[in-house]
Amino acid sequence: MEIEIKEIKENVLLQRKEIYAVADHRGEPTPSRESVRSLLAAKLNADKELLILISIKSHFGMGQSIIEAHLYENREAMIEIEPLYRLQRNKLIELSQ
């Protein structure tokens, strides 16, 4: 799988970068959230623990997925701004039931 970053927007107010990318995975299933986070963090030379995947959208028959992610400057800003379900979905926190 290859990831190509299409756009990075700096959001100073929310202390993050908003990243839009395309993952090429022809002949393979839609990539897992964990594998996309790992590859994207490596490509950006960033801490994986500060990267939140917002969405991975695949289109039938194309072998490509559109990725939207947020890369925060620090953990405090990430915890304060992102909804709990996103933090849990990205395995950055665990909610007790």
Secondary structure as GFF3:
##gff-version 3
##sequence-region A 1 97
A	DSSP	beta_strand	2	11	.	.	.	ID=ss1
A	DSSP	beta_strand	16	24	.	.	.	ID=ss2
A	DSSP	alpha_helix	33	44	.	.	.	ID=ss3
A	DSSP	three_ten_helix	48	50	.	.	.	ID=ss4
A	DSSP	beta_strand	51	58	.	.	.	ID=ss5
A	DSSP	beta_strand	64	72	.	.	.	ID=ss6
A	DSSP	alpha_helix	75	81	.	.	.	ID=ss7
A	DSSP	alpha_helix	84	89	.	.	.	ID=ss8
###
